[in-house]
Every structure is written in structure tokens, then in C-alpha cells.
Amino acid sequence: MTFTTTYITPTAFNNLLLYSDGEVLTGLHFVKSGTVAKSDYTLPIFKDVVRWLDIYFSGCEPDFTPDFRIDNTTPFRKDVLEIVRQIPFGKTLTYSDIASQIAKNYSIEKMSAQAVGGAVGWNPICIIVPCHRVLGANGNITGYSGGLQNKIELLKLEQIEFSIPINKKRS
């Protein structure tokens, strides 16, 4: 059985939809304005995630990580998301940085930054697995499955410097 609830974010962000199997968090996604699931924070995991999000959106780094599980992944995605998961609050990596780490871990000469981008974009647990902290070359914001405006606001919240390429529109 899948349980769902909505976390009402500060006004600069779209709300978040939380998914759980009843034991651990299995999904955390930004949703379009107006999308609201039944808000039922009675599951212990939802209480933990809400507490974590409250701390995070206050501009602080939470000192714990709610239990989560990433299902239906590949070994490559798992490896990429493990690197992403370890990016510290207020810091960033580029897709190229992660590609270099993966190439080294796999003992190969080169890994595609675009392949890394695909794995990062697939991330089902946003913010907690901080894919918003992955930037393009030169600190440019590229894509974000949760919407560029949410990524921009998350980076501002963490006081991370970034640049927006002229050809990118905020959505």
C-alpha cells in the first residue's frame, strides 16, 4: 500500500508530495500549484520527513536523515545518487565532477556527464537526496525535474552561488 501526503512549503516553492510504504519514505516530489493530497502526518515516517523539511526550509541543515528507500533503480543510478546524497549543505558539484568520480569508481577512462544528468534527473527523493546541488559547467543551472524556479529558490536558501544561462527560462 502507498501512503501519500502533501507538505505545504514556504510561498517561494511549489508544495511537496510525500510517498511512503508505511515504513520509509519512497518518494518526495515538487508538485504543481494547487495539487494537494490528504494531509495526514500520522505515519511516523511522515512526521520525521515533515520535521526534516521544517528544519531545512528554516534555512538550517537538519542533523538527521529520515529513512528512505529508492526503488526500481539501476546500479548506475544508485551510484550516481549516492554521490549526490553526500553533497554537503551549501555546496555543489557539477555533472562533470560526478562523471569523473563515477569513471574513477568504474575504472574507466571517461563517463558521460549527460548520462549522469539523466540519473540525477531520475531522483525520486528530492531535497533529501539533494539533486538541486548539482550544477552545469561554470556553476550554471541546467535542468531540474522539480522546476527551475524551485531549484533557484533551494540554492538561494542554502546561500549557494549560481548563474542562469541567458537561454534558460524560469518555469
Secondary structure, DSSP 4 states (H G I P E B T S, - for coil): --EEEEE---TTS--EEEEESSSSEEEEEE--TT------TTSHHHHHHHHHHHHHHTT---SS---B---S--HHHHHHHHHHHTSPTT--EEHHHHHHHHHHHTT-S---HHHHHHHHHT-SBTTTS-GGGEE-GGGB----TT-HHHHHHHHHHTT---B--TTPPP-
